[in-house]
Amino acid sequence: MNTSLPPVSNRPLYVYRIVFKVISFIIFGLASLLLVFPIMPVFLLIFRPVENFRKTTRRFVSFFFRFFISFMTFTGVVELKTADRDFFKNLKSKIVVANHPSLLDVVMIISLIPNADVIVQGDYRNTVIGGVIRLLYILNTLNFEEMAAACKESLAKGNCLVIFPEGTRTRRDGEMRLKKGAARISLLTGTEIVAAHIGGTDKYGLGKKEPFLSFNHTDKYIYIITLQKIINPKEFEGLEMHRAVRRLNERLLDIFKNPVNKQ
């Protein structure tokens, strides 16, 4: 037991939330398998050319994530709050960056952005599933020049690139270290960064190196997603690339550490 946490306020409700958390993730896993096969291959046959497949499938993924969140909301496990739903829904050709406190952050952000493109972890090049994933999203196994070119092409088509610059979930002590990828892509492509903050109740049980069979001790998982800043890379013109990247990362870090709550 983490001694920094408050005591469990309602033991039966706590156990109930853990049970439905596990059920939700089982449903998510099974539905994801159905999405990857056979739904996505069928989409690939129906929607031509490939760009139509990408557009349709990304919207379908966003819809699936919204449905999943609705199920978790119905069971009393999760609640998503945002005053910027319409803004994210209509966003085009932007790099969306956010802090990363929990396992569900990607689900929450993509549920709000129907045209979200993401950089996918792992090498899927030699699998059937990977063939579909490679068509849909950008692999981080590419070298940076190839990845930047793929990002630029996707952004030019009106997609939003979703990046969590920490690269992994935030440590429980709140320490953040941002990788340079989002800043470099923004500066290389001239694309504005939309900084969003994920707040709400404690995400204990979904955080880094925390036991999965645990939960917030006093409340459900409430996600409050707020638009913070829109950063234009032109603000850093005239600086050498490494200095511009550092300045932009410093700006993002300050935003994430000192968010403005509009709820």
Secondary structure, DSSP 8 states (H G I E B T S, - for coil): --TTS---S-HHHHHHHHHHHHHHHHHHHHHHHHIIIIIHHHHHHHS-SHHHHHHHHHHHHHHHHHHHHHHHHHTTSEEEE-S-HHHHHT--S-EEEE---STTHHHHHHHH-TTEEEEE-S--TTSHHHHHHHHHSEETTS-HHHHHHHHHHHHHTT-EEEE-TTSS---TT------SHHHHHHHHHT--EEEEEEEES--TTTSTT--SS---SSS-EEEEEEEEEEE-GGGGTTS-HHHHHHHHHHHHHHHHHS-----
